Every structure is written in structure tokens, then in C-alpha cells.
Amino acid sequence: MTVGQLTSDPADTPAAALVERQKLRKHFGRFDILFFLLCTIVGVDTIGTVASSGAEAFTWLIVLAAVFFVPSALLIAELGAAFPEEGGPYIWTSRAFGRLAGAVNNFLYWITNPVWLGGTLAVSAATAFTTFFNDGKDLSTPAFYVFTLVFVWVGVLAAILSFDVGKWIPTIGAWSRFLLLGLFTVTVVVYGVRHGLHGFGLGDFSPTYAGFVGLVPVLMFNYVGFELPNTAGDEMTDAQKDVPFAIFRSALFSVLLYALPILGILLVLPVKAITGLGGFIDAIRQVFTVYGGHVAADGTATLSGAGSLLGDFAAILFILTVLSSGVTWVMGSDRALAVSGYDGAAPRFLGVISSRFGTPVRVNILSGLVSTVVLVLAHQLTNGSAAKLFGAVLGLAVSTTLVSYLGIFPALAVLRRKAPEVHRPYRAPFPRTISTVLTLLILFASVQLIAPGLGDHWFGADYAPDGWTHAERWKYLLTEAVPLVGFMLLGVLFWALGKPTRTAGQASTKDDTGVRSARKHATGQ
């Protein structure tokens, strides 16, 4: 089934948009959206990073669920139901602030994901593989590249496949999360009964400003993504009903799926032993000794018998989970970039939907190439250190992701004013307040990513990232700010390259002749 023309199209919609949207197919239902959102929001690659901050991390997790996660769900539920066109966040941002702002914002939104797939996710999957299937020994350089490149390009292939096929990856990924995190949580209880747990006093959960600065960017990174299914808005069977349904249910599941394993890690491992890359994997290996194995005096866990088998099963689930995270984000952000391509905010070459698959194959391949380059460069620049590669890429992914929401969150209040006539099946309460609070939180987190501790003790001992000294604060600032500025300039360049599409001729949504011509052209491609 193909998608026809939407009556809510603005008058300046380029003719190219009509051409490409005829190739989209409706097969994205209510539960597909729910599973897609669970894969989008619940990422296991950052669980160790959050837990490494200690019991305070659990407190901030709950606080931000109330003041950030829930309000963002309300905001996206309205935008997603009121403006359900393909492209989602790009459509909202460009309609609220213009195509230039939409182009810059959308480039940041897109570039995060191939960087994340080729860096953080690929390395996390490789770490799980080496921990459980290679006796903890690092892979050789050729073996590392084979494993991670297969991981990246399997994800790209899943994104290329038509949604009625590719959507099974998020479905499998959602069930992998339920199994992995559920099995881990139950096993923590069994481990605690047998061996005891690390105790915490109420003071350990007390929130601090330093902890907030260190945790808020990563927690917000975990808590964004409600808008991603709307990048395939024209492929949904009933966006106006299904988007709010899926958002509110996924919000509840997501908080539980983050809170339980993080609390479990804190109860099992000493805080000093928790690392960003291996924290969750190490906790799995330790608690699974209740099924077979032992923990040495130095804390090293060795699995045997049923413990080894269940550990291998958990590793497979972990790899499927991180793969599905990457696939869902690439599926969504690639669609948003393709929409900007045929809407005149990016090169027209990228704004092409495959007639065969109904997906933006050109952008999918570009994402795979960017992921590959990031993987190789990061591996070489960090001299093969998985921990350094993980940290460097995660910081870049978090910063580019959060900055892109500086265009998305204010759109609610702006579009309430600019497009009051649009039917809103769901209306968020206090739209101006929600937009303002969420935007300020994102702005604060973005500033602290670039200059940790600014406003208190910039790059002081409580704020400097691990491995950095106060004397290196300007170097750190440049490593964070220069890529962001570069990506923004590339967004401006994309907008400039989209000018021929914008000026080639505007299509009227009521021009039957134009619609017939576009359909004929689409059929012939």
C-alpha cells in the first residue's frame, strides 16, 4: 500500500516530495511502534556508565524520569499525533523555525547515529563477545575489524530492508531486552540471597551538583527518542492514535528496564570496579556464578557448567540488544535525512526512496560508510584501546544528540502559536512550560558536556572526565566544540545544496495535475 498526499502539506512543499512519498508503504502498526520505541530508548551500552557514578546515579535516574522523561513523552505525543508526516523531528523543526534551522538540526540528529553504531555499539558488542566467547582476551586487530564491520553492515542491511521485514529487528531486540534484563534482575536476587549484597546508606543516595553535572548528559541521552518512530510517519497505519499509545506505554517499561539493572549492578559490584564499557557485562558474569562458577579473591568471576551456558546466552542477548538499538536509530534518522533531501534542506541525491524497498537506501549506505570510517579512525587513534574508543565516541554521540533537541523541544510551543488550526488528537498540558523546561535542561547538559563544571569549578577535580587534568581543559573544550561546530556548518552546507530542490518548483497540495505527474514519474523510476 502506498502513501498518498497529505492535506496538511504546506504550500511550499517541493514537487520532489510528492515524487518520493508515493514510494512509501504503510505497514507500521501500534505494537511495531511500541517495540521500536523500546529499542530506541532502552540502550544497555550506557548502563555501566551510569552505574559507575554510584548510588547517587539511581537517585538522578528517578528525578530525571519525573522532570525530563515524562514531560518529553507528553510533548512528543502531541507533535507526533498532530504532525504525523514522514520525517518527524525534521518536519516539526523546519515548520517551526524554517528549513535552514531544520537542516542544521537534522544533520546533527542524523550524524550521531552512524558515529554511535560504528563506535560505542560495535565496541560494546565486541566486548561482550570477548568476555564470554574468548576467555576475556582481546581480539586481534584483523579479528576485531571482521567482527565489528559485520556488526555494522548487518545493521545497515536491516535498515535497507523494507519496513515490513526490517521491523522484525526491533521486535527481536525488544524481547531480547525483556529476557536479558529480566534474567539479570532475577539472578541478582538469587546472588544476594546466597552471597549478600553491597549495602548502601541513605546518604549514598543523596544527590550532589557534581553528580548531576556528570550524569545528566548520559541520562538525557538514555531518555530521548520518543520522536524516532515519527520519522516513518507516512508508513504508520494510524499515527494519530498509535503514537500516543506507544509513547506512554514505552515510557513506563523504559524506566523499569533502566532502574532495575542499574540498581542490580550497584548491589553486586563495588563502585570502584564498575567501568563504563564493561560494568554491565562484568555484573552479568559475576551474578551468573550462582548457576555454576566462582568469584576469586581479586573479584575475577569464572563461569562453568550451567553458568557458562547461561552466560553465553546472555552475551547473545546483549549483542542483539545493542544491534537493535543501532538499527532503530539508523532506520529513523536516515529517513529524516532523506526527507530533508527531497524537501530542499539537503542534497536531492540523498532524498531518494527506493521503489523496491520503500527505504532511503542511499542514506543507509552513507550511514554505513560513516560508521566504518569512525570505527577505523577511532580504533587507530586510541591505539586499539576499547575503553578509550568507547569513551571518546560516547561523548561525541551524546553531545550531538542533545544539541539536536534544542530545535525539537521548542517546536511544541511555537507550532501551537503558528499552526493553531491543525487538529491535535492529543494535547499536552502547559505546552509553553514543558517546551521551556525541557529546552533549558538540554541547554544546561550541552554546556556541561563541552565545559564540565562551568558555573562552579570549571574542569575542577569533581568535574573533569576520567583521564583529564585541569591543565587540559582548553584541549578538552576544543575536542568537544570543534566537531559540533563542524557538524553545524555541514548542516548549513546541506541546506545550501538543497536550494535547487527548493527553487525547482513548488507543488500545490490541491493540484491534481501535479499529483498525477508525480505519480507517473515515481512509477517510471
C-alpha positions as CSV (number, residue, x, y, z in Angstrom):
1,M,0.0,0.0,0.0
2,T,1.5,3.4,-0.9
3,V,1.0,6.7,0.7
4,G,-0.9,9.5,-0.9
5,Q,-0.6,13.2,-0.5
6,L,-1.3,14.6,2.9
7,T,-3.7,17.5,3.2
8,S,-1.5,19.2,5.9
9,D,1.4,19.8,3.5
10,P,2.5,23.5,3.5
11,A,2.1,25.4,0.2
12,D,5.8,25.5,-0.4
13,T,6.2,21.7,-0.5
14,P,8.7,20.9,-3.3
15,A,7.4,18.7,-6.2
16,A,10.2,16.2,-5.3
17,A,8.4,15.4,-2.0
18,L,5.4,14.2,-3.9
19,V,7.5,12.1,-6.2
20,E,9.3,10.3,-3.3
21,R,6.4,9.9,-0.9
22,Q,4.5,7.8,-3.5
23,K,7.1,5.0,-2.8
24,L,6.4,4.7,0.9
25,R,4.3,1.8,2.2
26,K,2.0,1.7,5.2
27,H,2.9,-1.3,7.5
28,F,4.0,0.2,10.8
29,G,1.3,-0.7,13.4
30,R,0.7,0.1,17.1
31,F,2.8,-2.7,18.6
32,D,5.5,-2.3,16.0
33,I,5.8,1.3,17.2
34,L,5.9,0.2,20.9
35,F,8.7,-2.4,20.2
36,F,10.6,0.2,18.1
37,L,10.4,2.7,21.0
38,L,11.7,0.2,23.5
39,C,14.7,-0.5,21.3
40,T,15.2,3.3,20.7
41,I,15.1,4.3,24.4
42,V,16.4,1.3,26.4
43,G,20.1,1.0,25.5
44,V,22.3,-1.3,27.5
45,D,25.6,0.2,26.3
46,T,25.4,3.1,28.8
47,I,24.1,1.2,31.8
48,G,27.6,0.7,33.1
49,T,28.5,4.4,32.6
50,V,25.5,5.4,34.7
51,A,26.1,2.8,37.4
52,S,29.8,3.9,37.7
53,S,28.7,7.1,39.5
54,G,27.4,5.1,42.5
55,A,24.1,5.0,44.4
56,E,23.6,8.7,43.5
57,A,23.1,7.6,39.9
58,F,19.9,5.8,40.9
59,T,18.5,9.0,42.5
60,W,19.2,11.2,39.5
61,L,17.7,8.4,37.2
62,I,14.4,8.7,39.1
63,V,14.5,12.5,39.3
64,L,15.1,13.0,35.6
65,A,12.4,10.4,34.8
66,A,9.9,12.8,36.5
67,V,11.2,16.2,35.3
68,F,12.6,15.3,31.9
69,F,11.4,11.9,30.6
70,V,7.7,12.2,31.3
71,P,7.4,15.8,30.0
72,S,9.2,14.9,26.8
73,A,6.7,12.0,26.4
74,L,3.8,14.5,26.7
75,L,5.5,16.9,24.2
76,I,6.3,14.2,21.5
77,A,2.8,12.6,21.9
78,E,1.2,15.9,20.8
79,L,3.7,16.7,18.0
80,G,3.7,13.1,16.7
81,A,-0.1,12.9,16.5
82,A,-0.7,16.4,15.2
83,F,2.1,16.4,12.5
84,P,2.5,12.7,11.6
85,E,4.3,13.2,8.2
86,E,7.4,11.3,7.3
87,G,10.5,12.9,8.7
88,G,9.1,13.6,12.2
89,P,11.5,15.9,14.1
90,Y,12.8,17.5,10.8
91,I,9.2,18.4,9.8
92,W,8.5,19.9,13.3
93,T,11.7,21.9,13.4
94,S,11.5,23.2,9.9
95,R,7.9,24.2,10.2
96,A,8.6,26.0,13.5
97,F,11.9,27.7,12.6
98,G,12.4,27.3,8.8
99,R,14.3,25.0,6.6
100,L,17.8,26.3,7.5
101,A,17.2,25.6,11.2
102,G,15.7,22.2,10.2
103,A,18.7,21.3,8.0
104,V,21.3,22.1,10.7
105,N,19.2,20.4,13.4
106,N,18.5,17.3,11.2
107,F,22.2,16.9,10.3
108,L,23.1,16.7,14.0
109,Y,20.2,14.3,14.6
110,W,21.4,12.1,11.8
111,I,25.2,12.1,12.2
112,T,25.0,10.9,15.8
113,N,23.8,7.5,14.8
114,P,26.4,6.2,12.3
115,V,29.0,7.5,14.8
116,W,27.3,5.7,17.6
117,L,26.8,2.5,15.6
118,G,30.4,2.3,14.5
119,G,31.9,3.3,17.8
120,T,30.1,2.7,21.1
121,L,27.7,0.0,20.0
122,A,30.2,-2.0,17.9
123,V,32.8,-1.9,20.7
124,S,30.2,-2.9,23.3
125,A,29.2,-5.9,21.2
126,A,32.9,-6.9,20.7
127,T,33.5,-6.6,24.4
128,A,30.6,-9.0,25.2
129,F,31.9,-11.4,22.6
130,T,35.4,-11.4,24.0
131,T,34.2,-11.7,27.6
132,F,32.1,-14.7,27.1
133,F,33.4,-16.4,24.0
134,N,37.1,-15.6,24.0
135,D,38.0,-16.0,27.7
136,G,38.3,-12.3,28.1
137,K,41.2,-12.0,25.7
138,D,41.2,-9.1,23.3
139,L,40.6,-9.9,19.6
140,S,43.5,-9.5,17.2
141,T,43.2,-6.4,15.1
142,P,42.0,-8.3,12.0
143,A,39.5,-10.3,14.0
144,F,38.3,-7.1,15.7
145,Y,37.7,-5.5,12.3
146,V,35.9,-8.5,11.0
147,F,33.6,-8.7,14.0
148,T,32.7,-5.0,14.2
149,L,32.4,-4.5,10.5
150,V,30.0,-7.4,10.2
151,F,28.1,-5.9,13.1
152,V,27.8,-2.5,11.4
153,W,26.8,-3.8,8.0
154,V,24.3,-6.3,9.3
155,G,22.7,-3.2,11.0
156,V,22.8,-1.3,7.7
157,L,21.3,-4.2,5.8
158,A,18.4,-4.4,8.3
159,A,17.8,-0.6,7.7
160,I,17.8,-1.1,3.9
161,L,15.2,-3.9,4.0
162,S,11.6,-2.7,3.7
163,F,9.9,-1.9,7.0
164,D,7.7,-5.0,6.9
165,V,10.9,-7.1,7.0
166,G,13.3,-4.7,8.8
167,K,10.9,-4.0,11.7
168,W,11.5,-7.6,13.0
169,I,14.9,-6.5,14.2
170,P,13.3,-4.0,16.7
171,T,10.8,-6.7,17.7
172,I,13.5,-9.2,18.4
173,G,15.5,-6.5,20.1
174,A,12.6,-5.6,22.4
175,W,12.2,-9.2,23.5
176,S,15.9,-9.6,24.0
177,R,15.8,-6.6,26.4
178,F,13.0,-8.2,28.4
179,L,14.8,-11.6,28.6
180,L,18.3,-10.1,29.3
181,L,17.3,-7.5,31.9
182,G,14.6,-9.8,33.5
183,L,17.1,-12.7,33.8
184,F,19.7,-10.4,35.2
185,T,17.4,-8.9,37.8
186,V,16.1,-12.3,39.0
187,T,19.7,-13.6,39.2
188,V,20.8,-10.6,41.3
189,V,18.1,-11.6,43.8
190,V,19.4,-15.2,43.9
191,Y,23.0,-13.9,44.2
192,G,22.1,-11.6,47.1
193,V,20.4,-14.4,49.0
194,R,23.5,-16.6,48.6
195,H,26.3,-14.2,49.0
196,G,24.9,-10.9,50.3
197,L,25.0,-7.6,48.6
198,H,26.8,-4.3,48.9
199,G,24.9,-2.2,51.4
200,F,24.1,1.4,50.9
201,G,23.1,4.0,53.5
202,L,20.6,6.7,52.7
203,G,23.5,9.2,52.5
204,D,24.9,7.3,49.5
205,F,21.8,8.1,47.5
206,S,22.0,11.9,48.3
207,P,22.1,13.9,45.1
208,T,25.0,16.3,44.6
209,Y,25.6,19.0,42.0
210,A,28.8,17.4,40.8
211,G,26.9,14.1,40.3
212,F,24.2,15.9,38.4
213,V,26.7,17.5,36.1
214,G,28.3,14.2,35.4
215,L,25.2,12.2,35.0
216,V,22.6,14.5,33.4
217,P,24.0,14.3,29.8
218,V,24.2,10.5,29.8
219,L,20.8,10.1,31.4
220,M,19.2,12.5,29.0
221,F,20.9,10.6,26.2
222,N,19.2,7.5,27.5
223,Y,15.8,9.2,27.9
224,V,15.4,10.7,24.4
225,G,14.0,9.1,21.3
226,F,10.2,9.2,21.7
227,E,10.1,11.1,18.3
228,L,12.0,8.5,16.3
229,P,9.0,6.4,15.1
230,N,7.6,9.6,13.6
231,T,10.5,9.7,11.1
232,A,8.4,6.9,9.4
233,G,5.2,8.8,10.0
234,D,3.8,8.2,6.5
235,E,4.4,4.5,7.0
236,M,2.3,4.2,10.1
237,T,-1.2,2.7,9.7
238,D,-2.8,5.1,12.2
239,A,-0.2,7.6,13.6
240,Q,-2.7,9.8,15.3
241,K,-4.0,7.0,17.6
242,D,-0.9,4.8,17.8
243,V,1.8,7.3,18.6
244,P,0.4,8.4,22.0
245,F,-0.5,4.8,22.8
246,A,3.1,3.6,22.2
247,I,4.8,6.5,23.8
248,F,3.0,6.3,27.2
249,R,3.4,2.5,27.5
250,S,7.1,2.5,26.4
251,A,7.8,5.3,29.0
252,L,6.8,3.0,31.9
253,F,8.7,0.0,30.6
254,S,11.8,2.1,29.9
255,V,12.1,3.5,33.4
256,L,11.8,0.0,34.8
257,L,14.3,-1.5,32.3
258,Y,16.9,1.1,33.3
259,A,16.3,1.3,37.0
260,L,16.3,-2.4,37.9
261,P,19.6,-3.4,36.2
262,I,21.4,-0.2,37.4
263,L,20.3,-0.9,40.9
264,G,21.4,-4.6,40.4
265,I,24.9,-3.6,39.3
266,L,25.3,-1.3,42.3
267,L,24.2,-4.0,44.7
268,V,26.6,-6.6,43.1
269,L,29.8,-4.7,42.2
270,P,31.9,-2.3,44.3
271,V,31.6,1.2,42.7
272,K,35.4,1.3,42.1
273,A,35.1,-1.9,40.0
274,I,32.3,-0.6,37.7
275,T,33.5,0.7,34.3
276,G,31.6,2.5,31.6
277,L,32.4,-0.1,29.0
278,G,32.3,-3.4,30.9
279,G,30.2,-2.6,34.0
280,F,27.0,-4.4,33.0
281,I,28.9,-7.3,31.3
282,D,31.1,-7.8,34.4
283,A,28.0,-7.8,36.6
284,I,26.3,-10.4,34.4
285,R,29.4,-12.6,34.7
286,Q,29.6,-12.3,38.4
287,V,26.0,-12.9,39.4
288,F,25.7,-15.9,36.9
289,T,28.2,-17.8,39.1
290,V,25.2,-18.8,41.1
291,Y,24.4,-21.2,38.2
292,G,28.0,-22.5,38.0
293,G,31.3,-20.9,38.6
294,H,33.1,-18.9,41.3
295,V,34.5,-15.4,42.1
296,A,38.2,-15.3,43.0
297,A,39.6,-13.2,45.8
298,D,40.6,-10.4,43.4
299,G,37.0,-10.2,42.1
300,T,37.5,-12.1,38.9
301,A,34.5,-14.2,38.0
302,T,34.8,-17.5,36.2
303,L,31.7,-19.3,34.9
304,S,31.3,-23.1,34.4
305,G,28.6,-25.6,33.6
306,A,25.1,-24.1,33.5
307,G,26.6,-20.7,34.5
308,S,28.7,-20.7,31.3
309,L,25.8,-21.7,29.1
310,L,23.6,-19.0,30.6
311,G,26.4,-16.5,30.3
312,D,26.8,-17.3,26.6
313,F,23.0,-16.9,26.2
314,A,23.1,-13.5,28.0
315,A,26.0,-12.4,25.7
316,I,24.0,-13.2,22.6
317,L,21.0,-11.3,24.0
318,F,23.3,-8.4,24.8
319,I,24.7,-8.3,21.3
320,L,21.2,-8.5,19.8
321,T,20.1,-5.7,22.1
322,V,22.9,-3.2,21.1
323,L,22.4,-4.2,17.5
324,S,18.7,-3.4,17.6
325,S,19.5,-0.1,19.3
326,G,21.7,0.9,16.4
327,V,19.2,-0.4,13.8
328,T,16.2,1.5,15.1
329,W,18.1,4.8,15.3
330,V,19.7,4.4,11.9
331,M,16.3,3.4,10.4
332,G,14.7,6.6,11.8
333,S,17.5,9.2,11.4
334,D,18.2,8.0,7.8
335,R,14.5,8.6,7.0
336,A,14.7,12.1,8.5
337,L,17.7,12.9,6.4
338,A,16.1,11.6,3.2
339,V,13.0,13.7,3.9
340,S,15.2,16.8,4.2
341,G,16.8,15.8,0.9
342,Y,13.5,15.8,-1.0
343,D,12.2,18.8,1.0
344,G,15.1,21.1,-0.1
345,A,17.1,21.1,3.1
346,A,19.8,18.6,1.9
347,P,21.2,17.4,-1.4
348,R,18.5,15.9,-3.7
349,F,20.7,12.9,-4.3
350,L,20.1,11.8,-0.7
351,G,16.4,12.4,-0.8
352,V,15.5,9.3,-2.8
353,I,13.3,6.5,-1.6
354,S,13.9,3.1,-3.2
355,S,11.0,1.9,-5.3
356,R,11.9,-1.7,-4.4
357,F,12.3,-1.4,-0.7
358,G,10.5,1.8,0.2
359,T,13.5,2.9,2.3
360,P,16.2,5.6,1.8
361,V,18.9,3.2,0.5
362,R,21.4,5.9,-0.4
363,V,21.3,7.4,3.1
364,N,21.5,3.9,4.6
365,I,24.7,3.2,2.6
366,L,26.1,6.6,3.6
367,S,25.5,5.8,7.2
368,G,27.3,2.5,6.9
369,L,30.3,4.3,5.3
370,V,30.4,6.9,8.1
371,S,30.2,4.1,10.7
372,T,33.1,2.3,9.0
373,V,35.3,5.4,8.9
374,V,34.5,6.2,12.5
375,L,35.3,2.7,13.6
376,V,38.6,2.5,11.8
377,L,39.8,6.1,12.8
378,A,38.8,5.7,16.4
379,H,40.5,2.3,16.7
380,Q,43.7,3.8,15.2
381,L,43.6,7.0,17.2
382,T,43.1,5.1,20.5
383,N,45.8,2.5,19.7
384,G,43.2,-0.3,19.9
385,S,42.1,0.6,23.4
386,A,38.4,-0.4,23.6
387,A,37.8,1.6,26.7
388,K,39.3,4.8,25.2
389,L,37.4,4.2,22.0
390,F,34.1,3.7,23.9
391,G,34.6,6.9,25.9
392,A,35.6,9.1,23.1
393,V,32.8,8.1,20.8
394,L,30.1,8.1,23.5
395,G,31.0,11.7,24.4
396,L,30.6,12.8,20.8
397,A,27.4,10.9,20.3
398,V,25.8,12.3,23.5
399,S,26.7,15.9,22.6
400,T,25.5,15.9,19.0
401,T,22.3,14.1,20.1
402,L,21.4,16.5,22.9
403,V,22.1,19.6,20.8
404,S,19.7,18.5,18.1
405,Y,16.8,18.6,20.7
406,L,17.4,22.4,21.0
407,G,15.3,22.5,17.8
408,I,12.8,19.8,18.6
409,F,11.6,20.7,22.1
410,P,10.8,24.4,21.5
411,A,8.7,23.3,18.4
412,L,5.7,22.4,20.6
413,A,5.1,25.9,21.9
414,V,6.0,27.5,18.5
415,L,3.7,25.3,16.5
416,R,0.8,25.8,18.9
417,R,1.1,29.5,18.0
418,K,1.9,29.2,14.3
419,A,-0.5,26.3,13.4
420,P,-3.4,26.5,15.8
421,E,-5.8,25.2,13.1
422,V,-4.1,21.8,13.0
423,H,-6.1,19.0,14.5
424,R,-4.4,17.7,17.7
425,P,-5.8,14.3,18.8
426,Y,-3.7,14.7,21.9
427,R,-2.9,18.0,23.5
428,A,0.0,18.2,26.0
429,P,-0.7,20.3,29.2
430,F,1.2,23.5,29.7
431,P,2.9,23.4,26.3
432,R,5.0,26.6,26.8
433,T,6.2,25.4,30.3
434,I,7.1,22.0,29.0
435,S,9.0,23.4,26.0
436,T,10.9,25.9,28.1
437,V,11.9,23.5,30.9
438,L,13.0,20.7,28.5
439,T,15.0,23.2,26.4
440,L,16.7,24.7,29.4
441,L,17.6,21.2,30.7
442,I,19.1,20.2,27.3
443,L,21.0,23.5,27.1
444,F,22.5,23.0,30.5
445,A,23.5,19.4,29.7
446,S,25.1,20.5,26.4
447,V,27.1,23.3,28.1
448,Q,28.3,20.9,30.7
449,L,29.4,18.4,28.1
450,I,31.6,21.0,26.5
451,A,32.8,22.7,29.7
452,P,32.2,20.4,32.7
453,G,31.6,22.3,35.9
454,L,31.2,25.6,34.2
455,G,29.4,27.9,36.7
456,D,31.0,26.2,39.7
457,H,34.6,25.0,39.2
458,W,35.2,24.5,35.5
459,F,37.2,21.3,35.0
460,G,37.8,21.0,38.7
461,A,38.6,17.7,40.4
462,D,34.9,16.9,40.8
463,Y,34.0,17.6,37.2
464,A,37.0,16.7,34.9
465,P,36.3,13.5,32.9
466,D,38.5,10.5,33.8
467,G,42.0,10.7,32.4
468,W,41.9,14.6,32.0
469,T,43.6,17.2,34.2
470,H,42.6,20.8,34.9
471,A,45.5,22.0,32.7
472,E,43.9,20.2,29.7
473,R,40.6,22.0,30.0
474,W,41.0,24.0,26.8
475,K,42.1,21.0,24.8
476,Y,39.0,19.1,26.1
477,L,36.8,22.0,25.2
478,L,38.1,22.0,21.6
479,T,37.7,18.3,21.2
480,E,34.0,18.7,22.1
481,A,33.2,22.0,20.5
482,V,35.1,21.7,17.1
483,P,33.2,18.6,15.9
484,L,29.9,20.2,17.0
485,V,30.7,23.4,15.1
486,G,31.9,21.4,12.1
487,F,28.6,19.4,12.0
488,M,26.6,22.5,12.2
489,L,28.5,24.0,9.2
490,L,27.9,20.8,7.3
491,G,24.2,21.2,8.1
492,V,24.3,24.7,6.5
493,L,26.1,23.3,3.5
494,F,23.4,20.6,3.1
495,W,20.8,23.4,3.2
496,A,22.7,25.3,0.5
497,L,22.9,22.2,-1.7
498,G,19.2,21.8,-1.3
499,K,18.5,25.1,-3.0
500,P,17.9,23.6,-6.5
501,T,15.2,21.4,-5.0
502,R,13.5,24.3,-3.2
503,T,13.5,26.5,-6.3
504,A,12.8,23.9,-9.0
505,G,9.0,24.4,-8.5
506,Q,6.6,24.2,-5.6
507,A,3.8,21.8,-5.6
508,S,0.3,22.7,-4.6
509,T,-1.4,20.1,-2.5
510,K,-4.6,20.7,-4.4
511,D,-3.1,20.5,-7.9
512,D,-4.4,17.2,-9.3
513,T,-2.3,17.6,-12.4
514,G,0.8,17.8,-10.3
515,V,-0.1,14.8,-8.3
516,R,-0.8,12.7,-11.4
517,S,2.5,13.8,-12.9
518,A,4.4,13.0,-9.7
519,R,2.8,9.5,-9.5
520,K,3.7,8.9,-13.2
521,H,7.2,10.0,-12.6
522,A,7.5,7.8,-9.4
523,T,6.2,4.8,-11.3
524,G,8.7,5.2,-14.0
525,Q,11.7,5.4,-11.7
